Amino acid sequence: MSAGRPFEESGGERGGQRLLWAGLDAEELPLLRVLVTECALRAGLSPPSHGVFVQAVVESAAHAVTHGGDTGTIELRVLAGELHCEITDGGPGLLTNRPEAHGLRLAQSLVRSLAGRLELHTTPRGTTTTLSVRLPAPTAPTIPAPSATTATAR
């Protein structure tokens, strides 16, 4: 998304399968929605769950770039049966009881509706927001049973 911060699809050093790593800025939030939707679908979230997760990610990313220093990074990965999204910014850290945190409250509500979690880690150098949701168990492909009327060749 941002120059110098390319789209990557590799394992990375933290394990799991990396689906996306990119730089964030306010102008690219519409593109972020498209990329996160694709990643959520590839990871196995189905409608309407993927749309709820995407909205939570976009709300968190918008908060990061609006209140966290204008830029940040986003990483999505599948790890231990969960889809994780980590958003970082370089702002001054979160202050409590700020009305601007409305987007984070909405994101938390959305993730909780999927039985997921939203975690915040803030320091004077910035904030990391992690959203995690459990992925549905993979299903085995269904193989039709042979028809009782099918003749077998001898």
KAWOLIN-V314713 format. One record per backbone hydrogen bond with DSSP energy under -0.5 kcal/mol. CO is the residue of the C=O (numbers start at 1). NH is the residue of the N-H. If there is no record, write none. Layout:
# KAWOLIN-V314713
co:CO nh:NH
co:CO nh:NH
This chain:
# KAWOLIN-V314713
co:2 nh:5
co:5 nh:23
co:10 nh:18
co:16 nh:18
co:17 nh:78
co:20 nh:76
co:22 nh:74
co:24 nh:72
co:25 nh:28
co:26 nh:29
co:28 nh:32
co:29 nh:33
co:30 nh:34
co:31 nh:35
co:32 nh:36
co:33 nh:37
co:34 nh:38
co:35 nh:39
co:36 nh:40
co:37 nh:41
co:38 nh:42
co:39 nh:43
co:40 nh:44
co:40 nh:45
co:41 nh:44
co:46 nh:49
co:46 nh:50
co:48 nh:52
co:49 nh:53
co:50 nh:54
co:51 nh:55
co:52 nh:56
co:53 nh:57
co:54 nh:58
co:55 nh:59
co:56 nh:60
co:57 nh:61
co:58 nh:62
co:59 nh:63
co:60 nh:64
co:61 nh:65
co:62 nh:66
co:63 nh:67
co:64 nh:68
co:65 nh:70
co:68 nh:90
co:70 nh:26
co:71 nh:90
co:72 nh:24
co:73 nh:88
co:74 nh:22
co:75 nh:86
co:76 nh:19
co:76 nh:20
co:77 nh:79
co:77 nh:84
co:78 nh:17
co:79 nh:82
co:81 nh:135
co:82 nh:79
co:82 nh:84
co:83 nh:133
co:84 nh:77
co:85 nh:87
co:85 nh:131
co:86 nh:75
co:87 nh:129
co:88 nh:73
co:95 nh:98
co:98 nh:101
co:99 nh:102
co:100 nh:103
co:101 nh:105
co:102 nh:106
co:103 nh:107
co:104 nh:108
co:105 nh:109
co:106 nh:110
co:107 nh:111
co:108 nh:112
co:109 nh:113
co:110 nh:114
co:111 nh:114
co:111 nh:116
co:112 nh:115
co:117 nh:132
co:119 nh:130
co:121 nh:128
co:123 nh:126
co:126 nh:123
co:127 nh:89
co:128 nh:121
co:128 nh:130
co:129 nh:87
co:130 nh:119
co:131 nh:85
co:132 nh:117
co:133 nh:83
co:142 nh:144
co:147 nh:150
